[in-house]
Amino acid sequence: MPHISVKMLKGRTPEQKKKVAEACQKAAMASLGIGETYVTVSVEDFTAQEWQDVFKEEVTDKGDSVLVKAKYDPKSLL
C-alpha cells in the first residue's frame, strides 16, 4: 500500500480528477519504489463551506502528520 486521498473543492471534471489521481499514483510509485498494484487513490469533492470542517479535521487537527502545510486560510474560500 499506500492509499492517497485527494480532497478538493467541487467543480473539477471527471477527467481532471482521473489525471490528478494518476499523477499521485505515479509519484508514489517513483518515490517509494513500488508497483501500481499497491497504490490506490480516492478523490472527494467538497463545497467551500464543507471544506471548513474537513480542513480542521484533516489538516489543522493532525499537526505534524501533515508534511506539506497549507499556505492559505480556508476561510478565504468562502
N, C-alpha and C positions, 0 to 999 in steps of 0.2 A: 504494500500500500504506500502511498498516501492518498487521501481524499482531499480535494481542493474545493472549497465552497466560495463562489463568487456572488457577492450581494451588490446590487446596483439599483439605481432609480429606474422606474418603469420608462419605457419609450424606445428601447433598442429593438431591432428586428431579430427574428429567429436566426438569420444569417450572421448578424453581429455577435449574438450570443454563442453560436457554434464556433465562430472564429476565435473568440476570446477563450473559450473552453479548450479548444485545440492548442492554442498558444500556451496556455497554462500547463497542459499535459506535456507538451514538448519541452518546456522549460524545466519541469520537474524531472523528466526523463534524463535530460542532459546534465542537470545539476547533481542528481543522485545516482546516475549511472544505472538506471533500471529500465526495463522494457515497458511498453504501453499496457501490457497485461495488468500491471499493478497500479496504474494511476486512473482514478476516477475524478470527474469534475461535475459539480452541480452549479446551476445559475438560478438565482432567485431575484425577483423584482419587487420593489417597494415604492410606495409613494413617498414624497418628501416628509410628510407627517409621520408615516410608519417608520421611516428611517431614523427618526429621533430616538425611538426606543431601541431599535436594532443597534444603532451606533453605541448607545450607552452599554447595552448588554455585550456586544461583540468586540468593542474597541476600548471604551473607557474603563469598564469593569475588569477587563482581562490584563491590564497593566503590562508587565514585562513580557508576556507571551506574544504581544503584538510587536513584531520585529520591524515593521515599516509603519511609521506613525503618520497620521493624517496631518496635512498642512492647511487645514481649513476648519472652520467652525460649522458643524452640521446645521446649526440654526440659519446659516446663510442660504440654505436651500429652500427655506420656507417662503 
